[in-house]
């Protein structure tokens, strides 16, 4: 279950809570820090991909080619 919201929440915590609540998901407290790290990593990767789609596609292409 997601922890109750507090005044000390960061915007990331608020967004994660909103997103997980909307999807009907919950995060066990002992896993919350790891989930937040993965959440931040995926958000940063999405920003980089959006900012430089062609460069990222070309850089990553060899990884996905047979």
C-alpha positions, 0 to 999 in steps of 0.5 A: 500500500502506498504511504499516506501523503505528507508535507515532506513529499517531493514532486516525484513522490507525489507523481508516483503516488498519483500514477500508482493510485490511478493504475491501482498499484501499490508499493511495499515500503521496503521497495519504495526507494528502489522503485523511486530510483527506477522511476527517476531513471526511466524519466531521465531516459525518456527526456533524453530520448525526446530531446535527441531521438535520432542520436539515441536511436542510432546509438542504441540501434546496434544493441537491438540488431541481430 
